[in-house]
Amino acid sequence: MGTPEFAVPSLQALLEEGYNVTTVVTQPDRPKGRKRVLTPTPVKVEAEKHGIPVLQPVKLREADSVEQIRQLAPDLIVTAAYGQILPKSVLDLPKYGCINIHASLLPKYRGGAPIHHAVMRGEAETGVTIMYMAVGLDTGDMISRVALPIEDTDTTGMLFDKLSVAGADLLKRTLPDLLAGRIEAVPQNDADAIYSPNIRREDELLDWSLTATELWNHIRGLNAYPGAYTFWNGDVLKVWASLKPQQAGQERSGIVPGTVLSCSEQGIEVMTGAGTLWLTEIQPAGKKAMPVSEFIRGVQIPAGTVLGNA
């Protein structure tokens, strides 16, 4: 059970290891792009390459969807970013249970956007946890895990790719012990839990009163999707990249956070709540994303301009 590109390496790993993947369950096809073309999920595309039957229930909780899965008599259900909560009626079906490949070091960052939130919070590391699924949100006992550092050059998009591969590799190494009964799962400590809900539109808006480092993390945490933004001349200005602040910033008396200090080939220098931040890749309304060095060939943002006023 999986939907986005994150889940594809895990499906491939199961096939490479010779497991009998009888069925793939994924989200329904969705319209995409300006022309709203009905598009299959990446997991469906991969399954069809291998001739694997695909189920796409709108709601997995409905009785007919549960019955379809019951008739398959699965020994094990593996999920990875499926996008729906499994009801207890499904969780109880497989002989070896239902396991989930979750992109965080649980109990940190339970929920739908663990990679985004780990980067946005400035974590030094993240990872993948394979756990037994339970009725709660990512609350099941932990089976195995692997940690990865979050490099300064990493964005959420880059970590998405790294963790998808790490999760597939961890699955390969975990399944033999799980199926042989050699796993001693470890309960999560709920007191240490951090939740990572799906990103909302208001989460994308840059708050210039934060420190330069916090804003740098925020920007790379929303790259490659959905992107951070501010306002310039009343229009949305997306911000895709910025330079890591080199030292702890200090407040400058009398300068409002969000004020543009300079605009050059190096980038757009903006005052924050503590220190300045150099924006290096932006996307003006109605335009494509571009380096600031390209943007300034046609337009300048004068020093003294205050970003963030809608």
C-alpha positions as CSV (number, residue, x, y, z in Angstrom):
1,M,0.0,0.0,0.0
2,G,1.7,3.2,-1.2
3,T,1.1,6.2,-3.4
4,P,4.0,8.7,-4.2
5,E,7.5,8.2,-5.5
6,F,8.7,7.7,-1.9
7,A,7.0,4.2,-1.9
8,V,8.3,3.0,-5.3
9,P,11.7,1.8,-4.1
10,S,10.1,-0.3,-1.4
11,L,7.8,-2.0,-3.9
12,Q,10.8,-2.6,-6.1
13,A,12.7,-4.0,-3.1
14,L,10.0,-6.5,-2.4
15,L,10.0,-7.7,-6.0
16,E,13.8,-7.9,-6.2
17,E,13.9,-10.0,-3.0
18,G,11.4,-12.5,-4.6
19,Y,8.4,-11.8,-2.3
20,N,5.0,-12.5,-3.9
21,V,3.4,-9.1,-4.2
22,T,-0.2,-10.2,-4.9
23,T,-1.8,-6.8,-5.1
24,V,-0.9,-3.1,-4.8
25,V,-3.3,-0.7,-3.1
26,T,-2.9,3.0,-3.9
27,Q,-4.8,6.2,-4.0
28,P,-7.3,6.9,-6.9
29,D,-6.0,8.6,-10.1
30,R,-6.0,12.4,-9.7
31,P,-6.2,15.2,-12.3
32,K,-2.9,17.0,-12.6
33,G,-1.5,20.0,-14.4
34,R,-3.2,22.9,-16.1
35,K,-5.2,20.6,-18.3
36,R,-6.2,18.5,-15.3
37,V,-5.2,15.2,-17.0
38,L,-6.2,12.2,-14.9
39,T,-2.9,10.8,-13.8
40,P,-2.1,7.4,-12.1
41,T,0.0,7.4,-8.9
42,P,3.7,6.5,-9.2
43,V,3.1,3.3,-7.3
44,K,0.4,2.3,-9.7
45,V,2.7,2.9,-12.7
46,E,5.4,0.7,-11.1
47,A,2.9,-2.0,-10.3
48,E,1.5,-2.1,-13.8
49,K,5.1,-2.5,-15.2
50,H,5.2,-5.8,-13.4
51,G,1.6,-6.9,-14.1
52,I,0.6,-6.6,-10.4
53,P,-3.2,-6.1,-9.9
54,V,-4.0,-2.6,-8.4
55,L,-6.8,-1.6,-6.1
56,Q,-7.7,2.1,-5.7
57,P,-10.4,2.5,-3.1
58,V,-11.7,6.0,-2.5
59,K,-12.2,5.1,1.1
60,L,-10.4,2.1,2.5
61,R,-12.7,2.0,5.5
62,E,-15.7,1.1,3.4
63,A,-17.0,-2.5,3.8
64,D,-16.5,-3.5,0.1
65,S,-12.9,-2.3,0.2
66,V,-12.1,-4.2,3.3
67,E,-13.8,-7.3,1.8
68,Q,-11.6,-7.1,-1.3
69,I,-8.5,-7.2,0.9
70,R,-9.9,-9.9,3.1
71,Q,-10.4,-12.1,0.0
72,L,-6.7,-11.7,-0.9
73,A,-5.8,-13.4,2.4
74,P,-2.5,-11.4,2.8
75,D,0.3,-12.8,5.0
76,L,1.7,-9.3,5.4
77,I,0.7,-5.8,4.4
78,V,3.5,-3.3,3.8
79,T,2.6,0.4,3.7
80,A,4.7,3.4,2.6
81,A,3.1,6.9,2.4
82,Y,-0.2,5.4,1.4
83,G,-2.3,8.4,2.4
84,Q,-5.2,6.7,4.2
85,I,-5.6,5.4,7.7
86,L,-6.0,1.6,7.8
87,P,-9.1,0.5,9.8
88,K,-8.7,-2.2,12.5
89,S,-10.6,-4.5,10.2
90,V,-7.7,-4.4,7.8
91,L,-5.0,-4.3,10.5
92,D,-6.2,-7.6,11.9
93,L,-6.1,-9.5,8.6
94,P,-2.5,-10.4,7.9
95,K,-0.8,-13.3,9.7
96,Y,2.4,-11.2,10.2
97,G,0.5,-7.9,10.7
98,C,0.7,-4.6,8.9
99,I,4.0,-2.7,8.9
100,N,4.7,0.9,7.8
101,I,7.8,2.5,6.4
102,H,7.8,6.0,8.1
103,A,10.2,8.8,7.1
104,S,11.3,9.8,10.6
105,L,13.0,8.6,13.7
106,L,9.8,7.8,15.7
107,P,8.3,8.9,18.0
108,K,9.5,12.2,16.5
109,Y,7.5,13.5,13.6
110,R,4.4,11.3,13.6
111,G,2.0,12.3,10.9
112,G,1.8,13.2,7.2
113,A,4.8,15.6,6.7
114,P,7.7,14.3,8.7
115,I,10.5,15.3,6.3
116,H,9.2,18.8,5.9
117,H,8.9,19.4,9.7
118,A,12.3,17.9,10.5
119,V,14.1,20.3,8.1
120,M,12.0,23.3,9.1
121,R,12.8,22.7,12.7
122,G,16.5,22.5,12.0
123,E,17.1,18.9,13.0
124,A,20.6,17.5,12.6
125,E,19.3,14.1,11.6
126,T,16.3,12.2,10.4
127,G,15.7,8.7,9.3
128,V,13.3,5.9,8.6
129,T,11.4,3.7,11.1
130,I,9.7,0.5,10.2
131,M,6.9,-0.1,12.7
132,Y,3.8,-2.3,13.3
133,M,0.7,-0.3,12.4
134,A,-1.8,0.4,15.1
135,V,-5.1,2.3,15.3
136,G,-3.4,5.5,16.4
137,L,-1.4,7.9,14.1
138,D,2.0,6.4,13.7
139,T,1.9,5.0,17.3
140,G,2.8,1.3,16.7
141,D,5.7,-0.6,18.1
142,M,9.1,0.0,16.3
143,I,10.7,-2.9,14.5
144,S,13.8,-1.3,13.0
145,R,15.2,2.1,12.1
146,V,18.0,3.8,10.3
147,A,19.3,7.4,10.8
148,L,20.6,9.8,8.2
149,P,22.2,13.2,8.8
150,I,20.5,16.3,7.4
151,E,23.2,18.2,5.5
152,D,23.3,21.9,5.1
153,T,22.8,21.4,1.4
154,D,19.7,19.1,1.9
155,T,16.2,20.2,1.0
156,T,13.0,18.3,1.8
157,G,13.0,17.1,-1.8
158,M,16.5,15.8,-1.6
159,L,15.8,14.0,1.7
160,F,12.6,12.6,0.2
161,D,14.8,10.8,-2.4
162,K,17.4,9.7,0.2
163,L,14.9,8.4,2.7
164,S,12.9,6.5,0.1
165,V,16.0,4.5,-0.8
166,A,17.0,4.1,2.8
167,G,13.5,2.8,3.6
168,A,13.7,0.2,0.8
169,D,17.1,-1.0,2.0
170,L,15.9,-1.2,5.6
171,L,12.8,-3.2,4.5
172,K,15.1,-5.7,2.7
173,R,17.1,-6.2,5.9
174,T,14.1,-6.3,8.2
175,L,11.7,-8.7,6.5
176,P,13.7,-11.9,7.0
177,D,13.9,-11.5,10.8
178,L,10.3,-10.4,10.9
179,L,9.0,-13.4,9.0
180,A,11.2,-15.7,11.1
181,G,9.8,-14.4,14.3
182,R,13.2,-12.9,15.4
183,I,11.9,-9.4,15.9
184,E,11.4,-7.8,19.4
185,A,9.5,-4.7,18.6
186,V,10.0,-1.7,20.9
187,P,7.1,0.4,22.1
188,Q,7.3,4.2,21.4
189,N,7.6,6.6,24.3
190,D,4.5,8.8,23.7
191,A,6.0,11.5,26.0
192,D,8.7,12.1,23.3
193,A,6.2,12.3,20.4
194,I,6.3,15.3,18.0
195,Y,3.6,15.6,15.4
196,S,4.1,16.7,11.8
197,P,0.7,17.5,10.2
198,N,0.4,18.1,6.5
199,I,1.6,21.5,5.4
200,R,-1.1,24.2,5.3
201,R,-1.1,27.3,3.2
202,E,-0.4,29.5,6.3
203,D,2.7,27.4,7.0
204,E,4.3,28.4,3.7
205,L,4.2,32.2,4.6
206,L,7.6,33.5,5.7
207,D,7.6,35.3,9.1
208,W,10.4,37.8,8.8
209,S,10.4,38.3,12.6
210,L,12.1,34.9,12.9
211,T,15.9,34.6,13.0
212,A,17.8,34.3,9.7
213,T,18.7,30.6,10.6
214,E,15.0,29.8,11.3
215,L,14.0,31.3,7.9
216,W,16.7,29.4,6.1
217,N,15.5,26.2,7.5
218,H,11.9,27.1,6.7
219,I,12.7,27.8,3.1
220,R,14.7,24.6,2.4
221,G,12.1,22.6,4.4
222,L,9.4,23.7,1.8
223,N,11.6,23.0,-1.2
224,A,10.7,21.2,-3.6
225,Y,7.1,21.4,-2.5
226,P,5.0,23.4,-1.8
227,G,7.5,26.3,-1.5
228,A,7.8,29.2,0.9
229,Y,6.4,32.6,0.0
230,T,6.2,36.3,1.0
231,F,4.6,39.3,-0.6
232,W,6.1,41.9,-2.8
233,N,4.1,44.8,-4.3
234,G,1.0,43.0,-3.2
235,D,1.8,39.9,-5.1
236,V,3.0,36.5,-4.0
237,L,6.8,36.1,-4.3
238,K,7.9,32.5,-3.8
239,V,11.3,31.9,-2.2
240,W,13.0,28.6,-3.2
241,A,16.5,29.0,-1.8
242,S,18.7,31.1,0.4
243,L,22.2,31.1,1.8
244,K,22.9,29.6,5.2
245,P,23.6,32.5,7.6
246,Q,27.3,32.3,8.6
247,Q,26.8,33.5,12.2
248,A,24.2,34.3,14.7
249,G,22.5,37.5,13.6
250,Q,21.9,40.6,15.7
251,E,18.9,42.9,15.6
252,R,19.4,46.2,13.9
253,S,17.7,49.0,15.7
254,G,15.0,50.7,13.6
255,I,15.0,48.3,10.7
256,V,11.8,46.4,10.2
257,P,12.1,42.7,9.6
258,G,11.4,42.0,6.0
259,T,13.2,45.1,4.8
260,V,15.4,44.6,1.7
261,L,18.9,45.9,2.4
262,S,20.5,45.2,-1.0
263,C,19.8,43.5,-4.3
264,S,22.7,42.2,-6.4
265,E,24.1,39.2,-8.2
266,Q,24.8,37.5,-4.8
267,G,21.1,37.7,-3.9
268,I,18.5,39.8,-2.1
269,E,19.6,40.6,1.4
270,V,16.7,40.8,3.8
271,M,16.5,41.9,7.4
272,T,15.1,39.3,9.8
273,G,14.3,39.3,13.4
274,A,18.0,38.4,14.1
275,G,20.5,38.7,11.3
276,T,20.1,39.1,7.5
277,L,19.2,36.4,5.0
278,W,20.3,36.2,1.4
279,L,17.6,35.0,-0.9
280,T,19.2,33.3,-4.0
281,E,16.3,31.7,-5.9
282,I,12.8,33.3,-6.2
283,Q,9.7,33.1,-8.3
284,P,7.7,36.2,-9.0
285,A,4.0,35.9,-9.6
286,G,3.2,34.6,-13.0
287,K,6.9,33.7,-13.7
288,K,9.1,30.6,-13.5
289,A,11.5,30.1,-10.6
290,M,14.9,31.7,-11.3
291,P,18.2,32.7,-9.6
292,V,18.2,36.2,-8.3
293,S,21.2,36.9,-10.6
294,E,18.8,36.3,-13.5
295,F,15.9,38.1,-11.9
296,I,17.8,41.4,-11.5
297,R,18.6,41.6,-15.2
298,G,15.1,42.9,-15.7
299,V,13.8,44.0,-12.3
300,Q,15.3,45.5,-9.1
301,I,13.8,45.4,-5.7
302,P,15.0,48.7,-4.2
303,A,16.7,48.8,-0.8
304,G,14.1,49.9,1.8
305,T,11.3,47.7,0.3
306,V,9.5,45.8,2.9
307,L,8.5,42.3,2.0
308,G,5.6,40.5,3.6
309,N,2.8,43.1,3.3
310,A,-0.1,41.5,1.3
